[in-house]
Amino acid sequence: MGLLNLSEHASCCNYAQKAKEGFIYCQLREGEAEEEMPGTDCILFVQNGCLELSRNDEVVRVPEGKMLCLNRSCIFKLRVCRETNVVIALFEHPVQSCEKNPFSQLGKMEAISKKEMPVLDIRPHLTSFLDLLIAYLNDGVNCAIFHKLKLKELFFSIRFYYSSMEQAEFFHPVLGSHGAFKKNVLRHFRKARTVKELARLCGYSITHFNRKFVAEFNESPNDWLQKQLTLLIKHKLADEDNRIGDIAEELNFSSQPQFSRYCKNNLGYTPTEWRKLVKERRGIEIATADEIEL
């Protein structure tokens, strides 16, 4: 059954042509591959098929019936292993689904997984939710209020059918990243080469920025920026299509030897050594994943 009176709905100010916060349904062809940056926090639900995501030296396969949480600052390479249908839930803030046990409390739990891309099973009740949601989306339902209500229902479902520890591990990439100051930093840090530039982009004096940054991130902005640069280098080196000299130039190193020294000091390996290590590790992980699928 199609959506009745589509023109009436589409004329409403709440009817979004493209969801900024809500749900998208995608059908991906086998072999598609591209570099992605979500721009907002999101959850990927793989209905069927299989996706492979790689970030830095981590490779994660997300087969049918699995879901994955990614934060807005994550850059990853996506490859479609076989024809895949995926639902993407985009959200600026995790929806507060329980007043007694607020979402923010998950970040205080011990033994939280440190995986950058944690994967969970899509359980039966969540599968039913997604099936009906896809039917709505295919019929053209795209009201912003509808999307907000369905996001609330999604977070309720996760609260109901997953343990607190499972939620803490799954949402680890986005926990603690939704304060106004942190969102501002995450929005601008890729454009900044120095702490001074980042402070300017965020609209703060350097003194005020340093003080607020340490209070929010529990480390100095200089140390944090260096970690982000190191993570970006890992990501770039993991893609063999990127020439080492081009990476050095893109990231504003004065020369390839300087870039090599930075990698040796911060990764423990030269760029070539790191790339070889990642290739060997990926080969083992992919072979293991293939055995599990079989």
Sine and cosine of phi, psi and omega as CSV:
sin_phi,cos_phi,sin_psi,cos_psi,sin_omega,cos_omega
0.00,0.00,0.79,-0.61,0.02,-1.00
-0.99,0.12,0.16,-0.99,0.00,-1.00
-0.97,0.25,0.79,-0.61,0.02,-1.00
-0.99,0.13,0.58,-0.82,0.07,-1.00
0.84,0.55,0.74,0.67,-0.03,-1.00
-0.86,0.51,-0.66,0.75,-0.04,-1.00
-0.88,0.47,-0.58,0.81,0.02,-1.00
-0.91,0.42,-0.70,0.72,0.00,-1.00
-0.92,0.39,-0.69,0.72,-0.09,-1.00
-0.91,0.41,-0.41,0.91,0.00,-1.00
-0.98,0.19,-0.19,0.98,0.00,-1.00
-0.96,0.28,0.59,-0.81,-0.03,-1.00
-0.92,0.40,-0.30,0.96,0.00,-1.00
-1.00,-0.01,0.02,1.00,-0.04,-1.00
-1.00,-0.02,0.93,-0.38,-0.11,-0.99
-1.00,-0.08,0.74,-0.67,0.09,-1.00
-0.96,0.29,-0.52,0.85,0.04,-1.00
-0.65,-0.76,0.83,-0.56,-0.10,-1.00
-0.94,0.34,0.83,-0.56,0.14,-0.99
-1.00,0.02,-0.51,0.86,0.07,-1.00
-0.59,-0.80,0.91,-0.41,-0.09,-1.00
0.46,-0.89,-0.61,-0.79,-0.17,-0.99
-0.83,-0.56,0.58,-0.81,0.09,-1.00
-0.75,-0.66,0.65,-0.76,0.06,-1.00
-0.92,-0.38,0.83,-0.56,-0.08,-1.00
-0.83,-0.55,0.62,-0.79,0.12,-0.99
-0.90,-0.44,0.92,-0.40,-0.14,-0.99
-0.95,-0.31,0.66,-0.75,-0.02,-1.00
-1.00,0.07,0.53,-0.85,0.03,-1.00
-0.86,0.51,0.69,-0.73,0.06,-1.00
1.00,-0.05,-0.23,0.97,0.04,-1.00
-0.88,0.47,0.66,-0.75,-0.01,-1.00
-0.49,-0.87,0.72,-0.70,0.05,-1.00
-0.30,-0.95,0.33,-0.94,0.06,-1.00
-1.00,0.08,0.69,-0.72,-0.09,-1.00
-0.79,-0.61,0.49,-0.87,0.22,-0.98
-0.66,-0.75,0.92,-0.39,-0.16,-0.99
-0.84,0.55,-0.65,0.76,-0.06,-1.00
0.99,0.11,-0.34,0.94,0.12,-0.99
-0.53,-0.85,0.35,-0.94,0.04,-1.00
-0.91,0.42,0.54,-0.84,-0.06,-1.00
-0.42,-0.91,0.31,-0.95,0.14,-0.99
-0.84,-0.55,0.74,-0.67,0.09,-1.00
-0.98,-0.20,0.79,-0.61,0.06,-1.00
-0.92,-0.39,0.92,-0.39,-0.01,-1.00
-1.00,0.03,0.95,-0.31,-0.02,-1.00
-0.96,0.27,-0.70,0.71,0.12,-0.99
-0.42,-0.91,0.24,-0.97,-0.07,-1.00
1.00,0.02,-0.47,-0.88,-0.06,-1.00
-0.30,-0.95,0.72,-0.69,0.10,-0.99
-0.92,-0.39,0.50,-0.86,0.12,-0.99
-0.83,-0.56,0.85,-0.53,0.01,-1.00
-0.90,-0.43,0.70,-0.71,0.05,-1.00
-0.80,-0.60,0.72,-0.69,0.05,-1.00
-0.60,-0.80,0.81,-0.59,-0.07,-1.00
0.83,0.55,-0.86,-0.51,0.00,-1.00
-0.96,-0.28,0.24,0.97,-0.01,-1.00
-0.97,-0.25,0.74,-0.67,0.09,-1.00
-0.87,-0.49,0.78,-0.63,-0.02,-1.00
-0.81,-0.59,0.79,-0.62,0.13,-0.99
-0.99,-0.13,0.75,-0.66,0.01,-1.00
-0.89,-0.46,1.00,-0.08,-0.04,-1.00
-0.99,0.11,-0.02,-1.00,0.02,-1.00
-0.80,0.60,0.70,-0.71,0.06,-1.00
1.00,0.10,0.25,0.97,0.00,-1.00
-0.86,-0.52,0.38,-0.93,0.06,-1.00
-0.71,-0.70,0.44,-0.90,-0.14,-0.99
-0.64,-0.77,0.68,-0.74,0.01,-1.00
-0.96,-0.29,0.72,-0.70,-0.01,-1.00
-0.76,-0.65,0.60,-0.80,0.05,-1.00
-1.00,-0.06,0.23,-0.97,-0.16,-0.99
-0.91,0.41,-0.38,0.92,-0.05,-1.00
-1.00,-0.08,0.02,1.00,-0.08,-1.00
-0.97,0.24,0.79,-0.62,0.15,-0.99
-0.95,-0.32,0.79,-0.61,-0.05,-1.00
-0.58,-0.82,0.31,-0.95,0.09,-1.00
-0.97,-0.25,0.78,-0.63,-0.06,-1.00
-0.94,-0.34,0.74,-0.67,0.08,-1.00
-0.77,-0.64,0.71,-0.70,0.02,-1.00
-1.00,-0.04,0.94,-0.34,-0.06,-1.00
-0.94,0.35,-0.62,0.79,0.11,-0.99
-0.44,-0.90,0.21,-0.98,-0.07,-1.00
-0.75,0.67,0.79,-0.62,-0.19,-0.98
-0.70,-0.72,0.67,-0.74,0.16,-0.99
-0.95,-0.31,0.78,-0.63,-0.08,-1.00
-0.67,-0.74,0.66,-0.75,0.14,-0.99
-0.98,-0.20,0.74,-0.68,0.02,-1.00
-0.91,-0.42,0.83,-0.56,0.08,-1.00
-0.98,-0.22,0.89,-0.45,-0.01,-1.00
-0.98,-0.21,0.72,-0.70,0.02,-1.00
-0.52,-0.85,0.66,-0.76,0.07,-1.00
-0.98,0.19,-0.61,0.79,0.02,-1.00
-0.70,-0.71,0.65,-0.76,0.16,-0.99
-0.86,0.51,0.71,-0.71,-0.05,-1.00
-0.96,0.29,0.79,-0.62,0.01,-1.00
-0.96,0.29,0.96,-0.28,-0.10,-0.99
-0.98,-0.22,-0.06,1.00,-0.04,-1.00
-0.47,-0.88,0.87,-0.50,-0.01,-1.00
-0.95,0.30,-0.52,0.85,-0.04,-1.00
-0.96,0.29,-0.63,0.78,0.00,-1.00
-0.83,-0.55,0.99,0.15,-0.06,-1.00
-0.89,0.46,0.48,-0.88,-0.03,-1.00
-0.82,0.57,-0.61,0.79,-0.06,-1.00
-0.88,0.48,-0.39,0.92,-0.02,-1.00
-0.94,0.34,-0.34,0.94,-0.02,-1.00
-0.88,0.48,-0.55,0.84,-0.04,-1.00
-0.92,0.39,-0.28,0.96,-0.03,-1.00
-1.00,-0.03,-0.08,1.00,-0.03,-1.00
-0.95,0.30,0.57,-0.83,0.01,-1.00
-0.99,0.15,0.27,-0.96,0.09,-1.00
0.87,0.49,0.51,0.86,0.05,-1.00
-0.94,0.33,0.71,-0.71,0.03,-1.00
-0.87,0.50,0.64,-0.77,0.03,-1.00
-0.98,-0.18,0.23,0.97,0.05,-1.00
-0.89,0.46,0.67,-0.74,0.02,-1.00
-0.95,0.32,-0.48,0.88,-0.05,-1.00
-0.72,-0.69,0.98,0.19,-0.06,-1.00
-0.97,0.24,0.63,-0.78,-0.06,-1.00
-0.89,-0.46,0.65,-0.76,0.05,-1.00
-0.75,-0.66,0.41,-0.91,0.12,-0.99
-0.93,0.37,0.57,-0.82,0.18,-0.98
-1.00,0.03,0.93,-0.35,-0.08,-1.00
-0.99,0.15,0.31,-0.95,-0.17,-0.99
-0.78,0.63,-0.71,0.70,-0.03,-1.00
-0.91,0.42,-0.56,0.83,0.03,-1.00
-0.95,0.31,-0.56,0.83,0.08,-1.00
-0.88,0.48,-0.68,0.73,0.03,-1.00
-0.89,0.45,-0.66,0.75,0.04,-1.00
-0.86,0.51,-0.71,0.70,-0.05,-1.00
-0.93,0.36,-0.62,0.79,0.01,-1.00
-0.87,0.50,-0.72,0.69,0.01,-1.00
-0.93,0.37,-0.62,0.78,0.02,-1.00
-0.87,0.49,-0.70,0.72,0.01,-1.00
-0.88,0.48,-0.65,0.76,0.04,-1.00
-0.87,0.49,-0.69,0.72,0.05,-1.00
-0.86,0.50,-0.75,0.66,-0.06,-1.00
-0.90,0.43,-0.65,0.76,0.03,-1.00
-0.91,0.42,-0.48,0.88,0.03,-1.00
-0.99,0.12,-0.06,1.00,0.07,-1.00
0.99,-0.10,0.19,0.98,0.03,-1.00
-0.95,0.31,0.89,-0.46,-0.08,-1.00
-0.57,-0.82,0.58,0.81,0.01,-1.00
-0.98,0.22,0.72,-0.70,-0.03,-1.00
-0.87,0.49,-0.62,0.79,0.02,-1.00
-0.92,0.40,-0.64,0.77,0.06,-1.00
-0.86,0.52,-0.72,0.70,0.00,-1.00
-0.87,0.49,-0.67,0.74,-0.01,-1.00
-0.90,0.43,-0.66,0.75,0.02,-1.00
-0.91,0.43,-0.65,0.76,0.00,-1.00
-0.94,0.34,-0.55,0.84,0.11,-0.99
-0.89,0.46,-0.68,0.74,0.04,-1.00
-0.88,0.48,-0.68,0.73,0.03,-1.00
-0.89,0.45,-0.64,0.77,0.03,-1.00
-0.86,0.51,-0.74,0.67,-0.03,-1.00
-0.93,0.35,-0.51,0.86,0.13,-0.99
-0.89,0.45,-0.71,0.70,-0.02,-1.00
-0.87,0.49,-0.67,0.74,0.02,-1.00
-0.91,0.41,-0.63,0.77,0.05,-1.00
-0.89,0.46,-0.64,0.77,-0.06,-1.00
-0.95,0.31,-0.64,0.77,-0.24,-0.97
-0.92,-0.39,0.14,0.99,0.07,-1.00
-0.75,-0.66,0.60,-0.80,-0.01,-1.00
-0.93,0.38,0.30,-0.95,0.02,-1.00
-0.87,0.50,-0.62,0.78,0.01,-1.00
-0.92,0.39,-0.66,0.75,0.05,-1.00
-0.88,0.48,-0.66,0.75,0.03,-1.00
-0.90,0.43,-0.68,0.73,-0.01,-1.00
-0.88,0.47,-0.67,0.75,0.00,-1.00
-0.93,0.36,-0.68,0.74,-0.06,-1.00
-0.92,0.39,-0.69,0.72,-0.06,-1.00
-1.00,-0.01,0.15,0.99,-0.01,-1.00
-0.78,0.63,-0.66,0.75,-0.03,-1.00
-0.88,0.47,-0.41,0.91,-0.08,-1.00
-0.93,-0.37,-0.10,1.00,-0.02,-1.00
-0.90,0.44,0.73,-0.68,0.07,-1.00
0.97,0.25,0.23,0.97,-0.07,-1.00
-0.95,-0.33,0.24,0.97,-0.16,-0.99
-0.93,-0.36,0.09,1.00,0.13,-0.99
-0.92,0.38,0.43,-0.90,-0.06,-1.00
-0.85,0.53,-0.67,0.74,-0.02,-1.00
-0.92,0.40,-0.71,0.70,-0.01,-1.00
-0.90,0.44,-0.66,0.75,0.03,-1.00
-0.88,0.47,-0.61,0.79,0.03,-1.00
-0.90,0.44,-0.70,0.71,0.02,-1.00
-0.89,0.45,-0.73,0.68,-0.03,-1.00
-0.91,0.42,-0.47,0.89,0.01,-1.00
-0.95,0.30,-0.51,0.86,-0.18,-0.98
-0.92,-0.39,-0.25,0.97,-0.24,-0.97
-0.90,0.43,-0.44,0.90,-0.02,-1.00
-0.95,0.31,-0.28,0.96,0.03,-1.00
-1.00,0.00,-0.14,0.99,-0.12,-0.99
-0.96,-0.28,0.68,-0.73,0.06,-1.00
-0.98,-0.17,-0.32,0.95,-0.02,-1.00
-0.71,-0.70,0.27,-0.96,0.05,-1.00
-0.89,0.46,-0.62,0.79,0.00,-1.00
-0.88,0.48,-0.68,0.73,0.02,-1.00
-0.90,0.43,-0.67,0.75,-0.02,-1.00
-0.91,0.42,-0.66,0.75,0.03,-1.00
-0.87,0.50,-0.68,0.74,0.01,-1.00
-0.90,0.44,-0.71,0.71,0.00,-1.00
-0.89,0.46,-0.55,0.84,-0.02,-1.00
-1.00,0.09,-0.14,0.99,0.07,-1.00
1.00,0.08,0.50,0.86,-0.02,-1.00
-0.82,-0.57,0.43,-0.90,0.23,-0.97
-0.94,0.34,0.40,-0.92,-0.07,-1.00
-0.88,0.47,-0.62,0.78,-0.01,-1.00
-0.91,0.41,-0.74,0.67,0.01,-1.00
-0.90,0.44,-0.65,0.76,-0.02,-1.00
-0.89,0.45,-0.73,0.68,-0.01,-1.00
-0.85,0.52,-0.71,0.70,-0.03,-1.00
-0.90,0.43,-0.71,0.71,-0.02,-1.00
-0.94,0.35,-0.60,0.80,-0.01,-1.00
-0.89,0.46,-0.74,0.67,-0.01,-1.00
-0.88,0.48,-0.64,0.77,0.00,-1.00
-0.91,0.42,-0.60,0.80,-0.07,-1.00
-1.00,0.07,-0.63,0.78,-0.12,-0.99
-0.97,-0.24,-0.16,0.99,0.00,-1.00
0.88,0.48,0.48,0.88,0.12,-0.99
-0.33,-0.94,0.25,-0.97,-0.04,-1.00
-0.96,0.28,0.50,-0.87,0.02,-1.00
-0.89,0.46,-0.53,0.85,0.01,-1.00
-0.91,0.42,-0.72,0.70,0.03,-1.00
-0.89,0.45,-0.66,0.75,-0.03,-1.00
-0.91,0.42,-0.70,0.72,0.02,-1.00
-0.88,0.47,-0.62,0.78,0.02,-1.00
-0.91,0.41,-0.62,0.79,0.05,-1.00
-0.89,0.46,-0.66,0.75,0.00,-1.00
-0.91,0.42,-0.62,0.79,0.04,-1.00
-0.90,0.43,-0.67,0.74,0.01,-1.00
-0.90,0.44,-0.65,0.76,0.05,-1.00
-0.89,0.45,-0.64,0.77,0.02,-1.00
-0.91,0.40,-0.63,0.77,0.05,-1.00
-0.88,0.47,-0.69,0.72,0.04,-1.00
-0.85,0.53,-0.70,0.72,-0.01,-1.00
-0.89,0.45,-0.71,0.71,-0.02,-1.00
-0.91,0.41,-0.67,0.74,-0.02,-1.00
-0.93,0.37,-0.48,0.88,-0.02,-1.00
-0.92,0.40,-0.36,0.93,0.03,-1.00
-1.00,-0.08,0.95,-0.32,-0.08,-1.00
-0.93,0.38,-0.22,0.98,0.06,-1.00
-0.96,0.29,-0.30,0.95,0.02,-1.00
-1.00,0.05,0.90,-0.44,0.06,-1.00
-0.94,0.35,0.63,-0.78,-0.07,-1.00
-0.86,0.51,-0.66,0.75,0.03,-1.00
-0.89,0.46,-0.62,0.79,0.02,-1.00
-0.92,0.39,-0.61,0.79,0.03,-1.00
-0.89,0.45,-0.72,0.69,0.01,-1.00
-0.85,0.53,-0.68,0.73,-0.02,-1.00
-0.94,0.35,-0.69,0.73,-0.02,-1.00
-0.88,0.48,-0.58,0.81,-0.04,-1.00
-1.00,-0.07,0.25,0.97,0.15,-0.99
0.91,0.40,0.53,0.85,0.17,-0.98
-0.99,0.17,0.58,-0.81,-0.10,-0.99
-0.94,0.35,-0.43,0.90,0.00,-1.00
-0.34,-0.94,0.26,-0.97,0.04,-1.00
-0.92,0.40,-0.62,0.78,0.08,-1.00
-0.87,0.50,-0.62,0.78,0.04,-1.00
-0.90,0.43,-0.65,0.76,0.05,-1.00
-0.88,0.47,-0.68,0.74,0.01,-1.00
-0.89,0.46,-0.65,0.76,0.03,-1.00
-0.91,0.42,-0.65,0.76,0.03,-1.00
-0.87,0.49,-0.71,0.71,0.00,-1.00
-0.89,0.45,-0.67,0.74,0.00,-1.00
-0.88,0.47,-0.65,0.76,-0.04,-1.00
-0.96,0.27,-0.55,0.83,-0.13,-0.99
-0.96,-0.27,-0.41,0.91,0.05,-1.00
-0.97,-0.26,-0.33,0.94,-0.08,-1.00
1.00,0.07,0.04,1.00,-0.04,-1.00
-0.60,-0.80,0.39,-0.92,0.19,-0.98
-0.96,0.28,0.27,-0.96,0.02,-1.00
-0.82,0.58,-0.67,0.74,0.00,-1.00
-0.91,0.41,-0.68,0.74,0.01,-1.00
-0.90,0.43,-0.66,0.75,0.00,-1.00
-0.90,0.43,-0.67,0.74,-0.01,-1.00
-0.89,0.45,-0.65,0.76,0.03,-1.00
-0.91,0.42,-0.66,0.75,0.01,-1.00
-0.89,0.46,-0.70,0.72,0.00,-1.00
-0.90,0.44,-0.67,0.74,0.00,-1.00
-0.88,0.48,-0.68,0.73,0.01,-1.00
-0.91,0.42,-0.67,0.74,-0.02,-1.00
-0.91,0.41,-0.65,0.76,0.02,-1.00
-0.90,0.43,-0.63,0.78,0.01,-1.00
-0.86,0.51,-0.65,0.76,0.02,-1.00
-0.93,0.38,-0.71,0.71,-0.04,-1.00
-0.90,0.44,-0.68,0.73,-0.02,-1.00
-0.93,0.37,-0.64,0.77,0.03,-1.00
-0.89,0.46,-0.65,0.76,0.01,-1.00
-0.92,0.40,-0.68,0.73,0.01,-1.00
-0.89,0.46,-0.65,0.76,0.02,-1.00
-0.89,0.46,-0.64,0.77,0.02,-1.00
-0.90,0.45,-0.65,0.76,-0.01,-1.00
-0.90,0.43,-0.68,0.73,0.00,-1.00
-0.89,0.46,-0.62,0.78,0.00,-1.00
-0.94,0.35,0.00,0.00,0.00,0.00
